[in-house]
Amino acid sequence: MNRNLGAFWIGLVGATITLSAYSQTFVSPTQCITIGLFVLMFGLLVREGFISL
């Protein structure tokens, strides 16, 4: 899988986690948004080449 496609899928997962903050009851909305933003940042680092999968 190339770097762009991997970063795209990681970004989709991060966006899904962030946007689901108020529609789930497992963790608090603040924790959900924080986790989602960390996943998005991880995707950015993969895209820029700082982290390789």
Secondary structure, DSSP 8 states (H G I E B T S, - for coil): --HHHHHHHHHHHHHHHHHTTTT--SS-HHHHHHHHHHHHHHHHHHHHTSS--
